[in-house]
Amino acid sequence: MKKLLFIILFQVILFGNYEYSLEDYNNTSSSYGADVWLPYYPNHITLHYFSSQGWAGWTNTFRQLSDFQYEIWDTYDYENVIIIAVGQTNIENFNSNFCEDSDLPLVMDQYPFLPIRSQFAPYSDHKEIAILGYNNEIIGNLTLNNGLNNSSKNYILDILEEHYNQVMLGDINGDNILNILDIVILVDLILTNIYNEIGDINSDGSLNIQDILLLLNSIT
């Protein structure tokens, strides 16, 4: 089992799901100056808005998304959800204007290769939002061609209702941290054939190697 865990860990590091860690450039964001989305927002459902900073319409959409973020937190009580804008370094001179009416994090995709967009393809077209679950897997996507309208809001809220968990899946020992201790406990539960709902990461009604893989992916 130990050998298998090391093999899985290596595979997760090498072939892990969507992930980036870049500085937040919006000075009104609560995470300004920190690296997002990881490690600042672990165990969150994340929405990644791919846009450009240089046009008024996109700036207005970023404002709408900021207002919607507070609605998600305050009205619907989805605390562990964050919307992040992914801009481009070649037009970072427009960052201040783009962020003028928004408190959301803004990270810079490096031009001309745009590695974040490449990583998220085909869910990273202009004006597109990629929605990722707790295990950094795609759980939804939409394009905001006409700003954030009610139809788009309802789509996002439906996704959150289906996937949001108040309890942190994988936190088997209840310390609010996903770490190697949870993996050790999960392996022991599997070997002793004991079921634990919090350890059932993929919610398939059983504990197995897939849950270990998903938990490792959340930690690394």
N, C-alpha and C positions, 0 to 999 in steps of 0.2 A: 504493500500500500504506500509506503514512504517513497519508493522508487516511482510509483505511478504519480504521486503528488508532484514530485520534482519535474516529471515529464510534462504534466499539465501546466505547471507554473511557467515552464520555459515556453510552451506553446502560447500561453496567454500573453506573455511579454512580447513574443515575436509577432503574433497574429491578433492582437487585441482589437476590440471594437473601436469606434470613433473616440478620439481623445485629443485634447490640446491643453496647453498651459501657457497663457500669454498675458501680458500686462494689460490691466484695465485702464483705458485712457480717458474715461469720463470722470471729471473731477467732482461731479455731483452724485456719483454712484457710491454706494456704501462700501464697495470693494475697490475703490480707486487706488491705483498703484500696486494692488496685489495681483497675483497670477490667477487667472480664471480660465476655463471654468474649473479646472483642477489646479491646486488642491483646495481652493476657497469654497467650492460648492459640491462637496462629496454627498452621495446619497440623495441627489436631487433629480427630479425630472427637469430636463433642460430643453429650452427652445432656442434655436440658433437661427437668427435672422440675417440672411446674406443680402447685403445692400451696399450702395455707394454713398459717400458722405456729401456729394457735391450738388444735389438737386433738392429743391424745396419740397417736392412731393414725397420723397423718401424721408426727408427730415420730419415731415408731418406724420408719416407712418410710424417713425421712431417715437414721436410724442404719444401717438395713440397707443402704441405697445406699452409705453411707460405707465400710462393711465390704467391700462388693462392689467398690468402687473400688480398694481395696488388693489385692483378689484379681485384678482385671483387670491391675494393674501387676505384681504380684509372681509370681503363678502363671502367668499367660498371656503375660506380657511385652509387653503392649500399652501402651507408654509414652505414646504421644501420643493418649490418650483421657481425657476429663474429663467428670464429671457435675456439673451446676450446677442448683441449686434456684432456681426463680423464684417468690418470694413476692409479697406485696401490701403497699403502704405503709400501708393503713388498719389493719393488725394487726401493725405492726412492733414493738409493745411485747412481743410474744411471741418475738422473735428469739432472745433468750438461751436460753430454754427449748427452742426448736426446734433450736438448734445444739448443745445441751449434749453430745450423744454423737456428733457428726458433724464431720468435718474438711472437708466439701465446701463449695465456694463458695455463697454465697447472695446473690442480687440482688433488688432491689425493683421490682416492676411498679407504675407510678404509678396509684393509685386516684383517680377512678372510671373513667377511660377505659381503663386497662390496655392500653397500646399494644403491649407485647410479646405478650400473648395475642392481640391483634387481628392482629398480624403473622404469628403462627404458626398461626392458625386455618386449617383445622379440626383441627389437631394439638395444641391447647392446652387441652383440657377438663380439669376438675379431676382430679388424680391421674394425668394422662397424661404420658408421656415421649415427646418428639420426638427422634429420633436423626438427626443431620446429618453428612454426609460432609465431605471435605476442601474441597469447593467450596460448602459451606454449603447443600447440597441435602438434602431429606428422603430418608433411606435406610431408615427404619423408624419405627414408633411402637407403643406399647402403653399400656394403662391398668392401674394397680396398685390395683385395688379391694380386694385382700386382702393388701397388703404385697408384698414382693419374694420370691416363691416360686421354686422350682427351675425351673418352666416359664418364668417371666419371665427368669430368669438365662440359661437355655439359648437363649431367643430372642435376647437381646442378644448372647450369645457367637457365635451363628451369624451375626448381622449383622456383627460385628467380624471374624470369620474370612473373610467374603466381601469385605469392603471395606478392611481394614487394610493399609497399605503400610509396610514398613520403610524403603524409599527414598522421599524426598520428591518426589512427582511435580511436575514443572515446574522443579525445581532443576537445570537443564541444565548449568550451570557448576560444580556441586558445592560451592557455598560455604555451604550450609545456610540460605540466605536466598532467598525469592522476590522478585525485583525486576525493574526494567526491563531489566537485562542479560540475564535469561533470556528476556524477550520478544524482544529483538533477535536473540538466537541462534536462537530458535524460528522467527522470520520468515525468517531466512537459511536454515535447514534446509528450510523449506517451499519457498522460491524455488529452491533447488538440488536439490530432490527427494531429500533425504537423510533416512532414517528414524532416529529416536532414541526408544527406549522410554520414557525419562524425560519426554520432551516430549509423549508420547501421553497426554494427561490423561484423555481419555474411553475409553482402551484399545480403540479401534476398529481398530487395526492400521495407521493412517495418520496423518500430520500434516496438519492443515488449519485453517481459520478457527475451527472449534469449539474446538480446543485453545487458540488464542490467546484466545478469549473466556473460557474457563474459567480460564486463567492470569491474565488481567486481573482477573477476579472474585476470585481468591484474594489478589491484591495490594492491591486498593482496599478 
